[in-house]
Amino acid sequence: MSTRSLTQETVTALVHDATAAPSLHNAQPWRFQCFLGSRTLHLRSDPQRGVPHTDPHGRALHLGCGAALMNLRVAAVHGGWHPETRLLPDPGDAELLASVQLTALGSGKGALDALYPAVRTRHTSRHPFEETEIPGAVRSALMDAARDEGASLAFPTGWHLREVLELTQEAEARNLTDRGISDDLKRWTHGGVPFDHTAAAGVPEYAFGPRKHGGQAPMRDFAGGRPVPGRAATEFEHHPHLALLSTARDRPEDWLRAGQAMERVLLLATLKGLSSSFVTQALEWPDLRWPLRDPVTGTGYVQMVLRLGYGPPGPATPRRRLWDVLDISP
C-alpha cells in the first residue's frame, strides 16, 4: 500500500477529466464522492439528470457513468496511481455505481495511460465524414480495446449493415412523432444561452452539426425539425462506418462495463485520427434494439452503435461545475 496522500487538488483534477465523458443528450448523470483518508472515490448516478422517456430503465445513464469511470481510471493511471475498481459495490444502494480506491503507486505507463491525451480532445462530431475506409489494423485495435473491458465490438457489413441502417431510420421516424422523446430532446437542447438546470449541460445548437440533406449516415436531428438560424444543410457519407458494441448479458453491471468499453474505444479512435458520433435511435425502442444483435449467433445485447470515420472533430460541449458534481470528505 502506498503512503502517498491524496490531495483535494488531485481529486479535482481526476474528476475534471472524468466529467469529459459523453452521455445521452449530454445530461451528465453522475456525481462523485471522495474520501481522502482511504483514497477512495465513489461514482454515483444522479437520477434527476436522467432522460426518462428515452431511457426509462437507466441503461443509457449507466453507459454514460461507465464512460466517466473509464476517464477516471485513465486519469488516475496517468497520475501515477493504481485504481482498484469495484462495480456496484453495495447491493443496497442502487445509486452507488462504482468505487475506485487508489491503492498503490502505479507506473504511469501502459495502455490506459496512452489514452490520456484523448480525454479532453474527444468530442462528438455530427459532421459528414469521408468515405475513406478504416484500416483493418485500426479496426482490430478498437475491437481489442472493447474486449479488454469485457465487451465486443463488431463492424457490420453487407445486409447486416443495411439492416442496422433501416432499423435506425425506422426509429428516427418514430422519434419525430413521439411526444415523450420530443420532450426529452427539448429539455436537453438549447441555443447555447444558459438557462435553468441545463445551463452547463445538454446539446447547444452549435453542436447540432449541419442538417442532413442526402447520404446514408444515420444522424439524429437534435433540432427536432425546427429551424435553426444559420444552420446549413449538407450531404453525409453514403457508406458510413458503424460499429456495434455488445455485451453477453444485459444487467446494470453490463451497462457499466459497456460504458467503459465504449469510452476506451472512443479514446483510442481519437488517437487514431477518427471522429465519432452516436447512433442510439434504434436502441431506444426494445423491438428495434433486439434485431441489431449478431445475425450469425443471435446472441449478445447491443449497448451502443458508434459512427466512426475521418472527418472534422466536434466542438466541446458544456460541462457542469465541479462543485456541483463533487463532494470531498476527510
C-alpha positions as CSV (number, residue, x, y, z in Angstrom):
1,M,0.0,0.0,0.0
2,S,1.4,3.4,-1.0
3,T,1.8,6.0,1.7
4,R,1.2,8.8,-0.9
5,S,-1.6,11.1,0.3
6,L,-4.5,12.1,-1.9
7,T,-5.0,15.9,-2.0
8,Q,-8.0,17.9,-2.9
9,E,-6.2,19.3,-5.9
10,T,-5.5,15.8,-7.2
11,V,-9.1,14.7,-6.7
12,T,-10.4,17.9,-8.5
13,A,-8.1,17.1,-11.5
14,L,-9.2,13.5,-11.7
15,V,-12.9,14.4,-11.6
16,H,-12.4,17.2,-14.1
17,D,-11.1,14.6,-16.5
18,A,-13.8,12.1,-15.6
19,T,-16.6,14.5,-16.5
20,A,-15.3,15.0,-20.0
21,A,-17.1,11.7,-20.8
22,P,-20.1,11.6,-23.2
23,S,-23.7,10.9,-22.1
24,L,-27.1,10.7,-23.6
25,H,-28.1,14.2,-24.7
26,N,-25.1,15.4,-22.6
27,A,-27.2,15.2,-19.5
28,Q,-24.1,14.2,-17.4
29,P,-26.0,12.0,-14.9
30,W,-23.1,11.5,-12.4
31,R,-21.9,12.6,-9.0
32,F,-18.6,11.8,-7.3
33,Q,-17.8,11.4,-3.6
34,C,-14.2,11.4,-2.4
35,F,-12.9,10.1,0.9
36,L,-9.4,11.4,1.2
37,G,-8.3,9.3,4.2
38,S,-9.0,6.0,2.4
39,R,-8.1,7.4,-1.1
40,T,-11.5,6.2,-2.4
41,L,-13.8,7.8,-4.9
42,H,-17.4,6.8,-5.3
43,L,-19.2,7.2,-8.6
44,R,-22.9,7.7,-8.1
45,S,-25.8,8.2,-10.5
46,D,-27.9,11.3,-10.5
47,P,-31.4,10.2,-11.3
48,Q,-32.6,13.8,-11.6
49,R,-30.4,14.1,-14.7
50,G,-31.9,11.1,-16.4
51,V,-33.7,11.2,-19.7
52,P,-36.9,9.4,-18.5
53,H,-38.9,8.7,-21.7
54,T,-35.9,7.9,-24.0
55,D,-34.1,5.9,-21.3
56,P,-36.8,4.6,-18.9
57,H,-34.7,1.8,-17.4
58,G,-31.5,3.8,-17.0
59,R,-29.4,1.8,-19.4
60,A,-28.0,4.8,-21.2
61,L,-27.5,6.6,-17.8
62,H,-25.3,3.6,-16.8
63,L,-23.4,3.8,-20.1
64,G,-22.6,7.5,-19.5
65,C,-21.5,6.9,-16.0
66,G,-19.4,4.0,-17.2
67,A,-17.7,6.3,-19.7
68,A,-16.9,8.7,-16.9
69,L,-15.5,5.8,-14.9
70,M,-13.2,5.0,-17.7
71,N,-11.9,8.5,-17.9
72,L,-11.3,8.5,-14.2
73,R,-9.3,5.3,-14.4
74,V,-7.2,6.7,-17.3
75,A,-6.5,9.9,-15.5
76,A,-5.6,8.0,-12.3
77,V,-3.1,5.8,-14.1
78,H,-1.7,8.9,-15.9
79,G,-1.2,10.5,-12.5
80,G,0.8,7.5,-11.2
81,W,-2.0,5.8,-9.3
82,H,-3.3,2.2,-9.4
83,P,-7.1,2.4,-9.5
84,E,-8.7,-0.7,-7.9
85,T,-12.3,-0.6,-9.2
86,R,-15.4,-2.3,-8.0
87,L,-18.7,-2.1,-9.8
88,L,-22.0,-1.9,-7.8
89,P,-20.2,-2.5,-4.5
90,D,-23.3,-2.1,-2.3
91,P,-26.4,-4.1,-3.4
92,G,-28.5,-1.9,-1.1
93,D,-27.5,1.3,-2.7
94,A,-28.5,1.3,-6.4
95,E,-27.2,4.8,-7.0
96,L,-23.7,3.8,-5.9
97,L,-22.3,2.5,-9.3
98,A,-18.6,2.1,-8.6
99,S,-15.9,2.6,-6.0
100,V,-12.3,3.4,-7.1
101,Q,-9.6,3.0,-4.5
102,L,-6.2,4.4,-5.3
103,T,-4.4,1.6,-3.6
104,A,-0.8,1.9,-4.7
105,L,1.6,3.9,-6.9
106,G,1.3,2.9,-10.5
107,S,4.0,3.1,-13.2
108,G,2.1,5.8,-15.1
109,K,2.6,3.8,-18.2
110,G,0.7,1.3,-20.2
111,A,-2.4,1.0,-22.4
112,L,-4.6,3.2,-20.2
113,D,-2.0,6.0,-19.7
114,A,-1.5,6.1,-23.5
115,L,-5.1,7.1,-23.9
116,Y,-4.9,10.1,-21.7
117,P,-4.2,12.7,-24.4
118,A,-7.6,12.0,-25.9
119,V,-9.6,12.5,-22.7
120,R,-10.0,16.2,-23.3
121,T,-9.9,16.2,-27.1
122,R,-12.6,13.5,-27.8
123,H,-15.8,15.3,-28.8
124,T,-18.8,14.1,-30.6
125,S,-18.8,15.1,-34.3
126,R,-22.1,15.5,-36.1
127,H,-20.5,16.5,-39.4
128,P,-20.1,14.4,-42.6
129,F,-17.1,12.0,-42.6
130,E,-15.0,11.0,-45.6
131,E,-15.8,7.8,-47.5
132,T,-12.3,6.6,-46.6
133,E,-12.0,3.0,-45.4
134,I,-10.9,2.5,-41.8
135,P,-7.7,0.3,-42.0
136,G,-8.0,-3.3,-40.7
137,A,-5.3,-2.7,-38.2
138,V,-7.2,0.2,-36.7
139,R,-10.4,-1.8,-36.5
140,S,-8.6,-4.7,-34.8
141,A,-7.1,-2.3,-32.2
142,L,-10.6,-0.9,-31.5
143,M,-12.0,-4.4,-31.1
144,D,-9.2,-5.3,-28.7
145,A,-9.9,-2.2,-26.7
146,A,-13.6,-3.2,-26.2
147,R,-12.5,-6.8,-25.4
148,D,-10.2,-5.5,-22.7
149,E,-13.3,-4.1,-20.9
150,G,-15.4,-7.2,-21.2
151,A,-17.4,-6.2,-24.3
152,S,-17.3,-6.9,-28.0
153,L,-17.1,-4.6,-31.0
154,A,-18.2,-5.6,-34.4
155,F,-18.3,-3.7,-37.8
156,P,-21.4,-4.8,-39.6
157,T,-21.2,-5.1,-43.4
158,G,-23.5,-6.2,-46.3
159,W,-27.1,-7.0,-45.4
160,H,-26.4,-6.6,-41.6
161,L,-25.2,-3.0,-42.1
162,R,-28.3,-2.3,-44.3
163,E,-30.5,-3.8,-41.5
164,V,-28.9,-1.6,-38.9
165,L,-29.4,1.5,-41.1
166,E,-33.1,0.5,-41.8
167,L,-33.8,0.0,-38.1
168,T,-32.2,3.3,-37.2
169,Q,-34.3,5.0,-39.9
170,E,-37.5,3.4,-38.5
171,A,-36.5,4.6,-35.0
172,E,-35.8,8.1,-36.2
173,A,-39.2,8.3,-37.9
174,R,-40.9,7.1,-34.7
175,N,-39.0,9.6,-32.6
176,L,-40.1,12.5,-34.7
177,T,-43.8,11.8,-33.7
178,D,-43.3,10.6,-30.2
179,R,-44.2,13.3,-27.7
180,G,-42.2,11.9,-24.8
181,I,-39.0,11.7,-26.8
182,S,-39.6,15.1,-28.3
183,D,-40.0,16.5,-24.7
184,D,-36.7,14.9,-23.7
185,L,-35.0,16.4,-26.7
186,K,-36.4,19.9,-26.0
187,R,-35.3,19.6,-22.3
188,W,-31.7,18.9,-23.3
189,T,-31.1,21.1,-26.3
190,H,-30.7,24.8,-26.3
191,G,-29.3,27.8,-28.2
192,G,-26.1,28.0,-26.1
193,V,-27.5,30.6,-23.7
194,P,-27.5,29.3,-20.1
195,F,-30.9,28.6,-18.7
196,D,-32.3,26.7,-15.7
197,H,-30.7,23.4,-14.7
198,T,-29.4,22.6,-18.2
199,A,-27.1,25.7,-18.3
200,A,-23.9,23.6,-18.2
201,A,-25.3,20.5,-19.8
202,G,-27.3,19.4,-22.8
203,V,-26.6,19.9,-26.5
204,P,-26.3,23.5,-27.7
205,E,-27.2,24.5,-31.3
206,Y,-23.6,24.9,-32.3
207,A,-23.0,21.2,-31.7
208,F,-26.1,20.0,-33.7
209,G,-24.0,19.8,-36.9
210,P,-25.5,20.5,-40.3
211,R,-28.9,19.3,-41.3
212,K,-28.7,16.0,-43.3
213,H,-29.5,16.5,-46.9
214,G,-28.8,13.2,-48.6
215,G,-26.5,10.3,-47.7
216,Q,-26.9,7.1,-45.7
217,A,-25.2,8.1,-42.4
218,P,-27.7,7.7,-39.6
219,M,-28.0,11.1,-37.9
220,R,-30.3,12.3,-35.1
221,D,-31.7,15.7,-35.8
222,F,-31.3,17.5,-32.5
223,A,-33.3,20.4,-33.8
224,G,-36.4,18.2,-33.9
225,G,-37.4,19.6,-37.2
226,R,-37.5,23.2,-36.0
227,P,-35.4,25.8,-38.0
228,V,-32.1,26.9,-36.5
229,P,-30.8,30.2,-37.9
230,G,-27.6,29.9,-39.9
231,R,-27.6,26.1,-39.8
232,A,-26.5,24.7,-43.2
233,A,-27.7,21.5,-44.9
234,T,-25.3,19.1,-46.5
235,E,-24.8,15.6,-47.8
236,F,-23.4,13.0,-45.5
237,E,-21.5,9.8,-46.3
238,H,-23.1,7.2,-48.4
239,H,-21.1,4.3,-47.0
240,P,-21.0,5.0,-43.2
241,H,-18.8,3.0,-40.9
242,L,-20.8,1.7,-38.0
243,A,-19.6,-0.3,-35.0
244,L,-21.8,-2.3,-32.7
245,L,-20.7,-2.6,-29.0
246,S,-22.3,-5.6,-27.3
247,T,-22.2,-7.5,-24.0
248,A,-23.1,-11.1,-23.3
249,R,-25.7,-10.1,-20.7
250,D,-27.9,-7.1,-20.1
251,R,-27.7,-6.1,-16.4
252,P,-26.7,-2.8,-14.8
253,E,-23.2,-4.2,-14.3
254,D,-23.0,-5.0,-18.0
255,W,-24.2,-1.5,-18.9
256,L,-21.3,-0.1,-16.8
257,R,-18.8,-2.3,-18.5
258,A,-20.2,-1.3,-21.8
259,G,-19.8,2.3,-20.9
260,Q,-16.2,1.8,-20.0
261,A,-15.6,-0.2,-23.2
262,M,-17.3,2.5,-25.3
263,E,-15.1,5.3,-23.9
264,R,-12.0,3.2,-24.3
265,V,-12.8,2.6,-27.9
266,L,-13.6,6.3,-28.5
267,L,-10.4,7.5,-26.8
268,L,-8.3,5.1,-28.9
269,A,-10.3,6.1,-32.1
270,T,-9.5,9.7,-31.3
271,L,-5.8,9.0,-31.1
272,K,-6.0,7.1,-34.4
273,G,-7.4,10.2,-36.1
274,L,-11.0,9.1,-36.2
275,S,-14.0,11.2,-35.4
276,S,-17.1,9.7,-33.9
277,S,-20.8,10.1,-33.1
278,F,-23.5,8.0,-31.5
279,V,-26.4,6.2,-33.2
280,T,-28.8,5.5,-30.4
281,Q,-32.2,5.7,-32.0
282,A,-32.9,2.0,-32.5
283,L,-31.6,1.3,-29.0
284,E,-34.4,3.4,-27.6
285,W,-37.1,1.0,-28.9
286,P,-37.0,-2.6,-27.5
287,D,-38.5,-4.1,-30.6
288,L,-35.8,-2.4,-32.8
289,R,-32.9,-3.0,-30.4
290,W,-33.2,-6.8,-30.4
291,P,-32.7,-7.3,-34.2
292,L,-29.4,-5.3,-34.1
293,R,-27.6,-8.2,-32.5
294,D,-25.1,-10.6,-34.1
295,P,-27.0,-12.1,-37.1
296,V,-24.9,-15.3,-37.1
297,T,-25.1,-16.3,-33.4
298,G,-28.2,-14.4,-32.4
299,T,-26.6,-13.8,-29.0
300,G,-25.4,-10.7,-27.2
301,Y,-27.1,-7.4,-26.4
302,V,-26.2,-4.3,-28.4
303,Q,-25.5,-1.5,-26.0
304,M,-24.2,1.2,-28.4
305,V,-23.9,1.9,-32.1
306,L,-21.0,4.1,-33.0
307,R,-20.4,6.0,-36.2
308,L,-16.7,6.3,-36.9
309,G,-14.8,8.0,-39.7
310,Y,-12.3,10.5,-40.9
311,G,-13.8,14.0,-40.6
312,P,-13.8,17.2,-38.7
313,P,-13.7,16.9,-34.9
314,G,-16.7,18.0,-33.0
315,P,-16.8,21.1,-30.7
316,A,-16.5,20.9,-26.9
317,T,-19.9,21.0,-25.2
318,P,-20.9,22.4,-21.8
319,R,-19.8,20.7,-18.6
320,R,-21.3,21.1,-15.1
321,R,-19.2,22.9,-12.5
322,L,-17.1,20.6,-10.4
323,W,-18.6,21.8,-7.1
324,D,-21.9,20.6,-8.4
325,V,-20.8,17.0,-9.1
326,L,-18.0,16.5,-6.4
327,D,-18.1,16.2,-2.6
328,I,-14.9,15.7,-0.7
329,S,-14.6,14.3,2.8
330,P,-11.6,13.9,5.0
